[in-house]
Amino acid sequence: MKYQTLIVIHILVLFKRTEGKVYDIYGGYTEPVVLVHGGAGSIPQSQECEKHTGMKAAVREGWSTLTSTWNVLEAAISAVKVMEDDAAFNAGRGSKLTILGTVEMDAAVMSGSAMNAGGVACVTGLKHPIEAARTVMTNSSHVLLVGEGATKFAIKRGAETADDDWLITERSRELLEEYLRTHNISHLEREELWSWECLGQQSGPGTVGAVVIDNMGNLAAATSTGGITGKLPGRVGDSPSVGHGVFADNKSAAVSCTGTGETFMKAGVARRIAYNVEAGLVAQEAAEEALDYMKTRVGGDGGVIVIDKYGEIGIHWNSEQMAWAYGKGGLLHYGINRGEDFVERL
């Protein structure tokens, strides 16, 4: 009777601590989740369908990888690769162009079990920057490589290459042309652009990302981006930077960010969300607090996706829209506009 009483008390304490969420007797989490985003900002209605389609495909690929390998990092990477291949998103194919009309891509991955991480910035000619980021994590002692060195390192270790005909889409060209016309600099030669007085003042959102948790509470995060239209060559945003645009720790949360990279970096948004979870907030509360803090202190728009160590989901943005989708419990949820939660079978 004494031992039965102790068991009942222990179960009640666990129930209280987890607010009724169910764990198996070994501490494993019962609900794996694959959660992705396809960028935040202003998304034209004409592009919503292709965003939905791409994100659903990413979630399903991530889920298939997760349930066949039970490797959360592999699942996150596989989901991001689907979006890097899809011109509907600003990562890999469809990346936005620098002011000189070139592609420079950033990406990062992080595993929550041992907090291993890898990132690349300003890489060119790679089909999947997210794979290059994984290569840095698994094949070097570094966390972040940039530019030509990052590109060569990835290629030497088997990264798949892609030329500009594949990476640059008509839409990304049109966005740059519109940007140049709007600022009345279409007539300037490439070298003259370096003397433009507003060079380096560009801003804007556009990223893809994934966060994953398995049935044992292992977390992983991945983020990839083509940056912002008209950016200065060599510009690096938050996406490849641990604690800013990506973060994962089994003791707190997995986070992927999208939005005005410079303000996410100043506010340390991804790491702040994890600190919030460590302080007792659930994923949604942690996300809301971090974006409110960023907006109040340094401004900036964007959004975040979060899975905390309990498997709770956080999806929040302060921009006009954010594309998101997740798979959990046999169902696939997705949306772009506030209040949306479309559901279908996973």
N, C-alpha and C positions, 0 to 999 in steps of 0.2 A: 504493500500500500504506500509506503514511504517513497519508493522509487517511482511508482505510478504518479504520485503527486508532483514529484520533481520534474518528470517528463511533461506533464500538463503545464506546469509553470513555465518551463523552457519554451514550449510551443507558443504559449500566450505572449511571452516576451518577444519571440521572433516575429509573431504576427503584428505586435505593436510597432516594432522597429521598422518593419517593411510595409506598414499600413495595409496589411491584408494581402500583399502580393505573395505568390506561392513560389517557394524554392524547393528543390529536391533535398533529400537528407544529407547530401554531401556538399551542399552549398552551391550547386550548379543552377544556372538560370534556365527556366523552362521555356522561355520564348525568345528564340533567335530573331534578330531584326536586321534587315538591310534597308538603309535609309539614304537617299540621294538628293542632291539639288542640281538644278540646271541653270543657276544664275539668278540674280536679283536685279531690280531696276524697273524700267518701263518696257514691257513686253507687248508688242503689237498684237491685236486680236488675231490677225492673219497668221501669226506664228505660234499661237497657242497649241494648235492640234499637233504640229510637228514636235513641239516640246513635250507634250503629253506622250506621244508615241515613243520618242527617244528615251524618256525617263522610265517608262514602263519596261522597255526592252533592257535598260540598264539594271533595273531592280531584278528582273527575271534572270538575267545572266549572273548577277551577284548571288542571288538565291541558289541557283543551280550549282555554282561553284562552292558556296558555303556548305550545302547539304551533301556534296560529293567529296569534299576534302576536309571539311571542318577546320579550315584555315581562314581566319577572319581577314588577314591582310590580303590573301589571294582573292577573296571575295570582293573586298573594297576595290582592289586594282582592276579586277575584271569588269566591275560595274562602270568604273571611270573610263576604261578603254572603249566601251560601247559608245560613250558620249564623245570621246576624242575622235572617233570614226564618223560621227554624225555632224554634218555641216549646220545643223540647227543650233549648235552650241559653240561657245567661244573657248575652244580647247582643241589642240590637234588640228584636224581639218575644220576650217571655218574660223581659225584664230584671227583676232583683230590685228590690224597692221600698224607699224610704227609710222611716224611722220614721213619716213623715207620710203614707205611702201613695202617694208620687209616684215617677216615673221620672227618674233622672239617669244619663246614659250617658257613658262615656269610650272613646276610641279613638285609635290612632296608626298611622302608616305610616312606613317608612324604606327608602330605596333605597341599596344598597351601593356603587354606582358612584361617586357624588359625595357620598355620605352626606347627601343631602337628606332632611328629615324634616318631618312635620306631625302635630299632635295636637289633640284637643278633649277637654274635660272638662265634666261636669255639663250636657251638652246635653239638651234636651227636644224632643219632638215631631218627631224625625227618624227616618225609616225605616231609614237606613243611616248610622250614625255614622262608619263607616270611610270613606265617601265624603266626609264633612265633614272628616275628618282629611287626606285627600288634597287637598281644596280649600285648606286652610291651607298645605300644602306648596307647591302650584303657583300659588296666587294671592295670596300674601302674603310678606313678609320675616320673618314670625314662625315660631316652631316650635310654640307651644302657645297656644291660645285657650280660655277657659273661660266657662261660664255663658251668660247672655243674649247677650253679644257673639258668642260662638262660634256659637250657634244662628242668630242673625240673619245673620251673615256667610255661613254655609252656605246659608241659604234664599235670600239675595239672589243667590247664584251657582248657583242651580238645584237645590239639594238637595231630594230628595223628602221630603215631610212625612208624618206618621202621627199619628193621635189616640190617646188612651189606650185606646179600645176595641180597637185593634189591638195596641198595645205591651204592655198589661197583660193577663196571662193568669190564668185561675182558679188555676193552680198558684202563681203568684207572690203572689196574694192570700192563698191558704191558708198559704203560708210566713210571710207577715207576721203573719197572725192567730195562728198558732202561736207565733211569736216574742213577740208581745204577751201572750198567755196565759201563756207560760212565765215571763215576767218580771213577771206580775201587774200589768200596766199597761193592760189592755184598756179599763178604765173611764175612763182619763184623756182629757180633751179635747186637741185639737191644741196649744193654747198651754201646757197643763199639762205636755205631754211635754218641752218645752224646759227644764223645771226638774227632770226626772228625774235622780237622782244618778248613774246609770250611762250617761247619754247620751254617746255618743262612745267607748264601750268595745267596740263591736261588732267582730267579725272573722269571716272566712270566705272560702272560695274561690269561683271561678266566672267563667270567661273563655273566649273563643275566640281562636284565632290561627292564622296560617299563615306558613311560611317557604318560600322558593322559590329554586332555582338553575337557570340555563339551561345550554346546552351550551358557553357561553363563560366560565362562572364568575361571571356576574353574580348578585348576591344581593339579596333583598328580604325584608322582614318586615312583618307587620300584626297588630295585637292590638285586640280590642274587648270591652267588658264592660258589664254593667248594675250592677256593684258587688256589694254585700253586703246581705242582708236586714236591715232595721232600722238602716241606716247614718244618720249625721247628714247632713242636707241640706248640700251643699257639700263633702262628703268626696271627695277625689281619691286614687285608689290608684296602683299602679305602671303600669297598662296604657298610659296616654297619655304616660308619661315616658320619654324616650330614655335608654337605659343602665340602666334599672330593669326595665321590663316589655317593652321592645322594643329591638332594635338590629340594624343591618346595616352591614357594611363588607366590600367585596370582598377586603380584605387579611386578613380574619380569619373572620367568621362572620355568619350571620343567626340571630336568637334571638327567640322569643316565650315569655313566661312566664305562669303561672297559679297562683293560690294566695293566701296571706295578703299582700296588697299592701304593707302597711306594712313587713313584714320584708324583702320583696324590694327595697323602696326603701332601707332602711337598709344592706343588704348590697351594693347595686348589682349585682344578680345578672346581668342581661343583659350589662352591660359586662365584668363579671368573667369571664364565659364567653369573651368575645372576647379578653380579655387572655390567658386560658389557652391559647387556640389560637395566639395570637401567640408564646407562650412554648414552643410545640412539642407541646402536647397535642392529641389528636384530639377530635372533637366529643363523643363519649360520655364520655371522661375529663374534658373541660372542664366538662361539665354536672354530673357527679358531684361534682367538687371544689367547684364554686360552691354547690351546694345543701348540701353538707356544711359548708362555711364559714358559710353563712347559719344553718343549724340550730345550730351550735356557738356562734356569736357572738350572735345575736339571736333564735333560735327561729324558729318559723313553718313551715307546711307548704305544699306545692304541687309544681309540676313545670315542666319546660321542654322545648321542642323546639328543636333546633339543626341547622343544616347548615353545615359549615365550608367553607373556601375550596377544599378538595379534593373536595367533594361528599360527604363522609362525614356520616352521620346520627347525631344524639344524641337519645335519648328517655329522660328520667329524671324520677322523682318520689319524694318522701319522704312523701307523703300516702298514704291508704289505696288510692286508685285515681287513674288519669288516663286520659281518653279521647283516643286518638290514631289517626292513619291517615296513610298516605303512598302516593304512586304513584311507581314507578320501574321502568324496564325492562319495561314492559307488564304489570306486576303491581300489585295494590292490597293493601297490608298494613294491618291494623287490630287494635285491642284496647282493653281497659279494665283488666283485672286483670293482676297480675304473671304473667309466663310466657306470656301469650297472644300469638299472632301468626297471626291468621286471614289467609288469602290467597285472592284471586280475581283473575280477569282485569280489567285496568284498562279 
